[in-house]
Amino acid sequence: MTFINKFTGGSDAVIQRITELTKTEKGEQVIMHLLADLIDDGIVGDNEREGNEEEMKTYNDKIGIDLISHGVRQKGKLAEQKTVVGFRENAKDRLAYWLANRMDQLAFLTLSGVAYSQANDGAVRTSGAFNSLAFASDVSAPSTKRHRRWDATSGLVAGDTTAVAAVDTLTYKAIVDIVVYAKTHYIKPLMAGGKEYYCAFVRPEAMAQLKKDSDYQLAIQHVAANKGLDSPFFTGGIVTVDGVVFHEHRLVYNTLGAASGSKWGDQGAIDGARALICGAQALGFADLGAPEWSEKWFNYDSSPGVNIDKMFGFLKPKFYSIYDKSVEDFGVLAVDHAI
């Protein structure tokens, strides 16, 4: 039921899913491996090859793991008799959705570099439970060269939430500039059919902004001329623009729930969202086993309860980029814009 599940896979997927522990000198840990590109020019002609090999540089990141759990309980036998929907079936359905939703929330917050003390709409999370997760302290703000802001006047500029203005909405021009930035800064793309792609996770409001943009509409007209009404632009399917595959989701980080003064802009009054442009290995996902159910009776076997728990962890990996000459987020570019 998780949204993120469709993006999981090996090292060539947006989310690298790791299901096994690795033995280290510090015990068993979940390790994510990042392999840097080769930078030397090699050997020409009959020059000596041995001793001139290039060392392959591998970066390892440890993914913290922890357990989240939640349960529900029926009042008693009398209440069960009065309930139209059976408690057991209803409880499992609701708990399954709860787990999937919370995992999606944490995944988007991790990719966005937002602390778990916040909800995905920018509000302060009412429960502080997620702050104590073993991997909560590993959440890091977007690195300098992986954090951009769309400025309606100046284009794609350095990330700064205090500088977001109401007119800085997502446009077709923004997408063009974002793709160029991702490619020239060597964010590892996703490969399909010999072509390079990036996945963009955006709020529904951002997709609406694009659909209202005149340049975007012109692109639709060209597509319609070639593919007709079967194009994803009209069917509501997955849309690809300039090599960016768009996926809209309500859990993409935004400020709609933040209090006035705590939003974006110089007065903290502008609502914004953080679009995530993802290549390969944008997120590490430690997935240790299936969720586990537990059922129990309370109060002399008159009150049933159901509990679910899951062991997992998330990490947004960083590495030293040989192109940017600095430590950067490996596979995700965060782009702030107004909504």
C-alpha positions in Angstrom: 0.0 0.0 0.0 3.0 2.3 0.2 3.4 4.9 -2.6 7.2 4.6 -2.4 7.2 0.8 -3.1 6.8 1.3 -6.8 10.2 3.2 -6.9 12.2 0.6 -5.0 14.8 -1.7 -6.5 18.6 -2.1 -6.7 21.3 0.5 -7.2 19.7 1.7 -10.5 16.3 2.6 -8.8 15.2 5.8 -7.2 15.0 4.1 -3.9 17.6 1.4 -3.2 15.9 -1.3 -1.1 18.3 -3.3 1.1 16.9 -6.4 2.9 20.0 -7.9 4.4 22.4 -7.0 7.2 26.2 -6.7 6.6 28.7 -8.0 9.1 31.1 -5.2 10.1 33.6 -4.7 12.9 30.9 -2.8 14.7 28.4 -5.6 14.4 25.7 -6.2 11.8 24.5 -3.1 10.0 22.6 -2.1 6.9 25.1 -0.7 4.5 24.4 1.3 1.3 27.2 1.4 -1.3 27.8 4.3 -3.7 30.2 3.8 -6.5 31.9 7.0 -7.9 32.7 7.5 -11.6 36.2 6.9 -12.8 38.2 10.1 -13.5 41.6 9.0 -14.9 42.2 9.0 -18.7 43.7 5.5 -18.8 46.7 4.3 -20.7 47.5 4.8 -24.4 49.5 2.7 -26.8 52.0 0.2 -25.3 52.6 2.1 -22.2 52.9 0.2 -18.9 49.4 -0.8 -17.7 50.4 -2.6 -14.5 50.8 -0.1 -11.6 48.8 2.5 -13.4 45.3 1.2 -12.6 42.8 3.6 -11.1 41.4 2.8 -7.7 37.6 2.4 -7.7 36.3 4.6 -5.0 33.3 3.2 -3.1 31.4 5.2 -0.5 29.5 3.4 2.2 26.6 4.9 4.2 25.0 3.1 7.2 21.2 3.2 7.3 19.9 3.3 10.9 17.0 1.0 11.6 14.2 1.1 14.1 10.7 -0.3 14.9 7.4 1.6 14.6 4.3 0.1 16.1 0.6 0.9 16.5 -2.4 -0.9 17.9 -6.2 -0.5 18.3 -8.5 -2.0 20.8 -12.2 -2.8 20.9 -14.2 -1.7 24.0 -15.7 -5.1 24.6 -18.1 -7.9 23.6 -21.2 -5.7 23.8 -19.6 -3.1 21.5 -18.6 -5.8 19.1 -22.2 -7.0 18.8 -23.3 -3.4 18.0 -20.6 -2.9 15.4 -21.8 -3.4 11.8 -18.2 -4.0 10.5 -16.2 -6.7 12.3 -13.6 -5.2 14.5 -10.8 -7.6 13.4 -11.1 -7.0 9.7 -11.6 -3.2 10.1 -8.7 -2.9 12.5 -6.3 -4.7 10.1 -7.4 -2.6 7.2 -6.9 0.7 9.1 -3.6 -0.3 10.6 -2.2 -1.4 7.2 -3.1 2.0 5.8 -1.5 3.7 8.8 1.8 1.9 8.4 1.9 2.6 4.6 1.1 6.2 5.1 3.6 6.8 7.9 6.4 5.1 5.8 5.5 7.4 2.9 5.5 10.4 5.2 9.0 9.6 6.5 10.4 8.8 3.1 9.3 12.2 1.7 10.6 14.1 4.8 14.0 12.3 4.5 14.3 13.1 0.8 13.3 16.7 1.5 15.7 17.1 4.4 13.0 18.0 6.8 13.1 16.9 10.5 10.5 14.4 11.6 9.2 16.9 14.2 7.3 18.4 11.3 4.4 17.0 9.4 4.5 16.9 5.6 2.4 20.0 5.4 4.8 22.0 7.5 2.7 21.8 10.7 4.4 20.8 14.0 3.8 17.1 14.4 1.5 16.6 17.4 3.3 13.4 18.5 7.0 13.5 19.1 7.4 9.7 18.7 9.2 9.9 15.3 11.9 12.2 16.8 13.3 9.3 18.7 13.7 7.0 15.7 17.2 5.7 15.4 17.5 7.3 11.9 15.8 10.6 12.8 19.2 12.2 13.5 20.5 11.2 10.1 18.0 13.5 8.3 20.0 16.3 6.7 19.0 19.5 5.0 19.5 19.6 1.2 23.2 20.1 0.4 24.3 23.4 -1.1 24.5 22.3 -4.7 21.5 20.1 -4.5 19.1 22.8 -3.2 17.6 25.3 -5.8 14.8 27.7 -5.8 12.7 28.7 -8.8 12.6 32.5 -9.2 10.1 33.8 -11.7 12.5 36.6 -12.7 16.0 35.1 -12.3 15.3 31.4 -13.1 16.9 28.6 -11.1 18.9 30.1 -8.2 20.4 28.9 -4.9 17.9 27.5 -2.4 16.5 30.1 0.1 13.0 29.6 1.5 13.0 33.2 2.9 13.3 34.5 -0.7 10.3 32.7 -2.2 7.7 35.0 -3.6 4.1 34.3 -4.6 4.9 34.6 -8.3 7.6 31.9 -8.1 5.3 29.1 -9.3 6.5 26.1 -11.3 6.6 26.5 -15.1 7.8 24.7 -18.2 10.8 26.9 -18.3 11.6 25.8 -14.7 11.5 22.2 -15.8 13.9 22.9 -18.7 16.4 24.6 -16.4 16.1 21.9 -13.7 16.9 19.1 -16.2 20.0 21.0 -17.4 21.1 21.5 -13.8 20.7 17.9 -12.9 22.6 16.7 -16.0 25.4 19.2 -15.7 25.9 18.4 -12.0 26.0 14.7 -12.8 23.1 13.6 -10.7 23.0 9.9 -11.6 20.0 9.5 -14.0 17.6 6.5 -14.3 18.1 4.5 -17.5 15.3 3.0 -19.6 15.5 2.0 -23.2 18.9 3.6 -23.5 17.5 7.0 -22.4 18.1 9.0 -19.3 15.3 10.0 -17.0 14.6 11.7 -13.7 11.6 11.2 -11.5 10.0 14.4 -10.2 7.7 14.2 -7.1 5.5 17.3 -6.9 2.4 18.5 -5.1 -1.0 18.4 -7.0 -0.9 22.2 -6.9 2.4 22.2 -8.8 1.0 20.0 -11.6 -2.0 22.4 -11.8 0.5 25.3 -12.2 2.2 23.5 -15.0 -1.1 22.8 -16.8 -1.9 26.5 -16.7 1.5 27.6 -18.1 1.3 28.7 -21.7 4.6 27.0 -22.7 3.5 23.8 -21.1 0.2 24.0 -23.0 2.1 24.5 -26.2 4.1 21.3 -25.5 0.7 19.5 -25.0 -0.5 20.7 -28.3 2.6 19.2 -30.1 2.1 15.9 -28.2 -1.6 15.8 -29.1 -0.7 16.4 -32.7 1.5 13.3 -32.7 -0.3 10.9 -30.2 -3.8 12.2 -30.0 -6.1 12.0 -27.0 -4.3 8.8 -25.9 -1.4 10.9 -24.6 -0.9 10.8 -20.8 -1.5 14.5 -20.8 -5.2 13.7 -21.3 -5.6 10.3 -19.8 -4.2 11.3 -16.4 -1.3 8.8 -16.7 2.4 9.4 -16.0 3.6 12.4 -17.8 7.2 12.8 -19.1 8.5 16.3 -20.0 12.1 16.8 -21.2 13.1 13.5 -19.6 11.4 14.2 -16.3 8.7 11.7 -15.3 6.2 13.5 -13.1 4.5 11.9 -10.1 2.2 14.1 -8.0 1.5 13.2 -4.4 -0.1 15.1 -1.5 2.8 14.1 0.9 5.4 16.1 -1.0 6.7 18.6 1.6 4.8 21.9 1.7 3.9 24.8 4.0 0.1 24.7 3.8 -0.2 23.5 7.4 2.4 25.8 8.8 1.4 28.7 11.0 1.5 32.2 9.6 5.0 33.5 10.1 6.4 30.0 9.8 5.8 29.6 6.0 8.2 30.8 3.4 9.1 34.3 2.1 10.6 37.3 3.9 7.5 37.6 6.1 6.9 33.8 6.5 3.5 34.2 4.8 4.1 32.5 1.4 3.0 28.9 0.9 5.5 26.8 -1.0 6.4 23.2 -1.8 9.7 21.3 -2.3 9.7 19.4 -5.6 12.1 16.5 -5.6 14.0 15.7 -8.8 15.3 12.2 -8.2 17.9 10.0 -10.1 19.2 6.6 -9.0 19.9 5.9 -5.3 18.2 9.1 -4.2 17.1 7.3 -1.0 18.3 4.2 0.9 15.6 2.0 2.3 16.4 -0.7 4.9 13.5 -3.1 4.6 14.0 -5.8 7.2 11.2 -8.3 6.9 7.4 -8.0 6.5 5.2 -6.2 9.0 4.2 -8.3 11.9 0.7 -8.6 13.3 -0.2 -9.4 16.9 -3.7 -10.0 18.3 -4.5 -10.1 22.0 -7.6 -10.3 24.3 -7.9 -8.0 27.3 -10.2 -7.7 30.3 -11.0 -11.4 30.8 -11.1 -12.0 27.1 -13.9 -9.6 26.5 -11.9 -6.8 24.7 -9.8 -7.7 21.6 -6.8 -5.7 20.3 -4.7 -5.8 17.2 -1.2 -4.4 16.8 1.2 -4.0 13.8 4.9 -3.3 13.8 7.6 -2.9 11.1 11.4 -2.7 11.2 12.9 -0.3 8.7 15.1 2.8 8.1 15.7 5.6 5.6 18.8 7.5 4.6 19.4 10.2 2.0 23.0 9.3 1.0 25.7 11.9 0.5 29.1 11.5 -1.2 32.0 13.6 -2.4 31.2 14.7 -5.9 34.2 14.8 -8.2 32.3 17.2 -10.4 31.1 19.7 -7.7 34.3 19.2 -5.6 32.1 19.0 -2.4 30.0 16.6 -0.4 26.5 16.6 -1.9 23.3 14.6 -1.8 23.8 11.7 -4.1 20.7 11.4 -6.2 18.1 14.1 -5.4 17.8 17.8 -6.3 15.4 19.8 -4.1 13.6 22.7 -5.8 11.5 25.1 -3.8 8.7 27.0 -5.4 5.5 28.8 -4.5 2.1 27.1 -4.6 
